Every structure is written in structure tokens, then in C-alpha cells.
Amino acid sequence: MSYIEDRVSKRTILLGVITLLLLAIGILSGTAAAQDQRGGGTVPTTPPPSGPTNPSNGGDCVIPDSGPWPPCATGGGSGSNNGGNNSGDCVIPESGPWPPCATGGGSGGNAGGGNSGGDDCVIPPVGPWPPCATGGGGSGSTPPTPPTNPGGGGGTFDPIAGGTTTFNVTNQVAQGGTQRFGVGLGRHDQFGSRQILANIVPNPGFEPAEFGMVFIVYDSNPTATKVQSDNWLQSFNNDALNIGQPAGFWDGAQFEVLSGPAKGRTGTVTSYTFDGGRSTFNLSGGGQVPAVGSAIAVRKGIAGYDFNTLPNAKAAAGQIRPGSPGTQSLSLTPAANNQASYQEFFDSYGNSLDQSAGKQLVINGEWKLNLWAKSDANATLRVRFARGGNVFVEKSYALNGGWTNIQETFTGNEVPQGGGTLALQMFVDGQVLIDDIRISRASYGNEAFSGVVFNALRDMRPGILRDWGDQLGSSLDNQLATEFGRKPTGYSPRDRIASGFHYSLHDFLRLSQQVGAEPYYVVPVTWTPAELQNFIAYLSAPAGSHPYANLRAQLGQNAPWTNVFSEIHIEYGNEIWGSNDNNDPYVGATFRGGVRAGQVANDRISIMKASPYYNAQKMNFIIGGQSRFTPRQTELEANSTAHDSIGFAPYYGGLNSFANDADKYNPLWAHGSELGLRGFMRDNVDILANAGNNTRPLIYEINLDFAQQFVPGNVCNSFLTSEGAGISLPLVMLHHLQDLGIRDQIAFQLAQYSNTFRRCTGEPQRLFGLMRDIEATGNKRPTFLGIELVNKALGGNLLVTNSSGPAFTQQPINGVIAPTEVPYVQAFVFQQGGKYTAVLFNVDLGQARNITLNVPSAGSQATAYEIVAPLNANNETNVQVRINERQINNFSNSYNTTLQPHSMVVLEWTP
């Protein structure tokens, strides 16, 4: 990730901890929606502003304050003065945006209608509109003239703004073999909106933990047996809050030197101490001295159970329920004063961090609870699952020897509004073992992922699905472990509790297969050479040829994954150029700069490519670049030749100026037009092209940039979740494809309600989720819908399309670097086999725009999918923005239509 995602540990929320930890956390979320009229417009919730009186013999045509316009808005009819007709007058608002009938229409009286004696203009329910819609019928006086600069200082509008844009589509290929846009799946979060896993209980097998970390050797005369870390000071530790790692934490860990003259040296950490306030690693054996600045990886299993801190819950190593894949259960003993011996909390984000979020995990419909319990003597286990006084399960079970499987089905009736934290508690009156617990919606069965996640991805049809969570401290075996055998992990020197619990690699690949996406996996930087090669064997070795191929088959996938996917994307670490100090959100997993990062990545990718099961046609190895610091790419290219791609995270936009809609949205839409001309992504692509390594650019994350903290919270979040912002994301991504040739692009990320690190006047910003949430409403934000809509078109070849039409000039503001000409209407046309698709945007704030689309081949019918809604409409509380579908029965090689203001349309046809 390019921007700090607040990382909230359980104990941070449960103990109501300090601002420092609250700023170290990151929680995500999503959207909501309302019912549209035909054509994609939403029903206005308040009456539109009244316009000048239009006397008529019939009912007036009421024009909403923004498009899409009802059919009567296009004029027509005959009748009385001022544009009137006998059945439905065109009401002209006092100011723009102007409806199409403002340019004439029909036959009628003076001031916009023409001569009262002419024939009526028959207006069809959808475009293309007949010529009389813009002034047919008779003769009349001039209609009101729209202002030349509606909306303010965001752009300079062309004096011929009313002209038609013509697109001439050729058979020439601009970009071949295009790919549907992808999405980052993100990490599971029990406290907020990212309830990705079906089982809401993390570490449900109560397993011990794993830690893996990289540190940089400090400039303090290292020896063969003693080195100090340059990424964490003892003074940062806080024992009361479990921040930082105490002396002894890394005792017995395995180490490997990853860079410098001692590269390849391995051994054991004999003791971990503090010397002069610095973390000190005493190393086994002799050998080459690790040089100052060398990167060293350390890994260790953490015995016991520290995922839950209650003193009456302890690990019971070696005691497991029958058939469990795990290694231990949890032993509960009675707590004083009838307190719980075990408790786990969920859905506290709206309670403690962003009260506007409401509930993020709503218990409604049918749910199931399943757990195993055992007591060698007579004992009682009481299980309570509730949100305050709203109790879903509260039941006692008598135990008297042997393991008992407890199963409960319960029904909830919660709504997203309101707050309160969910709590799972267990009370005992004797010693009780518990193991392998699952709480999930009944409809999810035994699936690994939430059904909402699956359905959303099925709708979006991402070309690539990126697996990026808290797996950076995990071993390969743990990444392949099943639900009840998987361990929690950690990788940061900030943490002594391993609180990251990730979905498995195998389940992720299965999900990618089910939704038709190419998988993108982030490899932990602490994996050993053996793990790196075993990973390649797991992906591509035939069953029976290798132990990890056999494991894949045991997990249910007999054929190699390379037989399933056209390409598998493999990134070594995440933003590994990071500073690896206390200011780095990924401290413990980065290499401090591009030189060392390139060297280490080159070595580790070369190890994977040396596997006999490496498949060059199916594997794309990636190093994450630093988008806005272009010299980083030069460093990476100079120090690695093993990678195939360098990834970028070109977050775009910004909100420094917000006086009016033009200031907010015109620069956002102009960003795509500027990409091919100038800016850091133009420079990055040129650096890769000139480096001579045949490195292809890739976008591993993209979304809107954050707003400045001085922006009022209501302005900030209205902008970030709006229809206008939603159509900007696919527009910018299409320009990355067309103008910079970047085929593989991944939006960040599936769900996130808001980000508490990024604030607008103290209010959390609603970044970066494409969905408002997963398990509360499942609502898709307009950014999600934009990706879903463009994915209906992407695939095959992007064709060269020549265009002419009106444009505006965007001045430097809100991320635009220099004056940039922006066509009001933009088109991207694709051919895949016998099918054609066109993606059309109208980025005019206030005017509908006429277009002519000339295509090489067309039938008489086409399907239109469109996002047309008020500019600031969102899906946060109800659905105001959606994709609408309609059939076109008059499609032709030269097709005329009208695009509503700030709209996005996909046309699909087969000649």
C-alpha cells in the first residue's frame, strides 16, 4: 500500500488505547444505494428550482436540477408562447445546467418554440434524438443562452461548447491483448468493514504465533556474533500497551543475512538484548561479519497463546479435538467475580474510531456457531454472543469427559444504524478445553470467504485479484494451512503480539479461479530459499512429483495452478524500498532504498526462477516501485534483472481547492488527459523503457488521493464517495492503458469505510474502499461501479479512435500540473473476436453532449450500460448510483446519441 493503512490491534480497541495507536491503524469500508428512473437518473428527493413561467394548455415538463433529463426535456410539441405545447411544456431553469429543449424544440409560440402552426416533434424515450429535438418545427425567437463558464474557476470552457463530438473508429490496434481491471482483496478485519472471511473469529484454532522480520545492521562495529538493529529503539517500547519487543523476544530465532558481504550466512539468535538502547542480536557460530547496512531476516515461532490476553485463557499444547489440523487448544479456568475466561470482540470501529460508520458487522438472518469443548471432570461452559443487551446466544453446556461438538443456529434482527461492540464470551466453573470455533452466516456453509465478497467479485469480474494483507511475517506452511491450523503472524518490531490472521494462499487461489481473475500474490520477504522453491513447486509441479505439489492435491487442486491461470503475478514483498524505521508503516519488511531492495529482490526472484518448475510463460515477477519518486525506478532497474515488472501506485487527484464543483471535479477528470503528456507516471514509463531490461509497467494500487486536512469533512467525504469521483477512476485507468501502455492495473481496495489516519478537519476520510462495507450493507461505491462497468468492455484489442469535438482547458489545480486540454467527450473502443465495445464518458459538468460514433462494423442492435446520476450522489446510506441497462434498436455504423452530463456509458454490439 502507498498510504498508511491504520493498523488496529484488538487490545488497542478493547482497552480504548491512546491516540498514537489509533493513528497506527487502518480500517476500510464501502457504499449504499436508491431506485433510479429509466435512463439512470435518480428521483430528486427535493423539488428542482423553479424556472420562468411557461404558459400552456397542458401540464409543464418538470426539469430536475441536473440530468439525466426526462424525454419532454428535449422539446417537441406545438402550442403556446415561451416554448409551451399542448401536452407538456419545457420548463427552463434560471441558470444551467440547461436541458436540451433550451436550444429550441418543436413548433409552438415565441421564445423557444417557433410557429404555433407547425407539426409536433415526436420525441422517443431514449436517444438518438430527432433533429427537431434541438430546434425543429417552425420559427421562433432565440432561447436562453447558457453561460460560457458555469461552475466557476475549475476550467475554461470552449466557446463552441455545444458542438458534436465525432469519433471515427479504425481497425488499427492501439493496444493489443487488454486485460480487465483488477482489485486488491485486502486483509480481514474483525473490527471494521473488511469482514472478508466467512468465519468472523480470528485464529479459530487457538494456534501459536509466527514472527518474521527484516532489520538493517546499525553503524556500531558489528562483529561475527553481535549486531544491532537500526530500525527500532528500546525507548519506543511500552510494556503496558504491548508495544515493541522485550529482551529475550528473539531468543532461538533463525536468521539469514540477505545482503552485504555475509549474504547467505544462516544460524540462530542465541540471545536478544538491549545495548545502549538498541535492539541487539547475538548470533551463533562464526563466519563473515555482517557489514553495516546489511539486511538480516529473523524468524521465530511464538509458543503459547497470546492472541487473547485474559489470564484465565492459556494454551494447551498437544491437546486438540478429534481430526483437528491444529497443534493445540485453549484451556479455560474459572475467573474471579463471574468474569469471562475468554472473550473476543468484533465490530468496534463505529463505536470508537468513526461514529458515522454505524455497525459494520450486522447480525441479521440465520447464523451458526460451532465449537468443540472438553472437560475431564464435571464442568459447565457458558457461551454468550451479544451486542450489549441484544443477546444472540447465551447457553450453558454440561461437560463430563471427552470432546463435545457444540452447534447452535440463531437468528439476528440487527440493522446497520447504531453502535455497540459485538462480544463473544465464555464462562467456566472448572477447567475446560475449547478448540476450533466458527461463527458465520448459515448461508456461507464451510466456505472460507464471505458470500458478499464472492458475489461482489463475480459482479466486478476483476482481471486480477491481489492478495495483500498481514502475511509478511508468515511461513509458506502457514500460508497453506487450513482454517483451524493456521497461525496468527507478525512482522513489525512495534508488535509483540502477533495479531495478523490472514486467509490462506490456497483459498485465495481458489477464489481467484471462481471469479475468473488472475491471482497476484505478495511473497513474504523472510521466506527462506527452500520456501521460495517449494512455493514454485506448489504452483506448477505435477501432483506426485514434489511434496508441495502433493500438498496442493491434498487441499483439493490436483492440476498445477499454472494450468488454471493464464498468468500468476508474484510480487516480492510490498513496497520494499521503504525506510525500515519507525516512520515506515511496513517497518520490519523493507530494505531502506532502491539499491538494497533491488539487490535482495534480484537474488530472491532468481532463486524462484531457478526452480525446475518455474514457468516463464505463466509467472510474472514484480518489484513494487515508488511512483512519485522516479529515481527509485532507476535504482531498482540498475540492481535487478530478475524481475519482469515494476509496479506502481499512482494515486491521483487531491482536494486543495474546493470552491465549487468545477474546482473539485474538472481537475479530477483532467488527470487522465494529462497522463500521456507529463507527470511522474510518464517519467516512470520512460525510465523503464530506457533501462533496457524489458521491464513492463504495472499498477498494483490506484485510487483517489487523500484530501488535505483543512477540507471540511462533509465536503471531503461527499467528494470521495460521489458519482463524479466514481467515473473518474475507470477514466484515469483507461488513459494509463491508452496513453502509457499499462495493461495490468489493480484498484485499491475492495472494502473500507474510512481511514482514520487521513482526516478532513478531524473527520476520517472515506478512503479507499470500493465498497462501503462487506457485512453491514454490502453497498458498492461509485468507484466500484465504474470498475464493474468498464470491465464489461475491456478485453481484446483497444482500437485507434480519431476524434474531433469541443474541449475545455484545465488550469493547474488539485493535482493537475500544467494547463491541459480535456475533451468533454472521450471514447475507448475495443474489439474482441466478433464483439465490439465502446466506453464513453461525458465530463461536462452541466451539459448533455451529442456524439457521432462511426464504427467499422455494426448491426442494428446494441446494449447500453450506463452510470448516470446527480454529480454528488453516493451510495452511503441508500443506493443513488447504479448501472442501468437498456437496448438500442437503431444502432448503425454511424450512430448518433446524446450523453448526459458527468456520465459513463458502455456500448456493446456484435455485427
Disulfide bonds with the S-S distance in Angstrom:
Cys61-Cys72 1.53
Cys90-Cys101 1.40
Cys121-Cys132 1.66
Cys716-Cys760 2.35
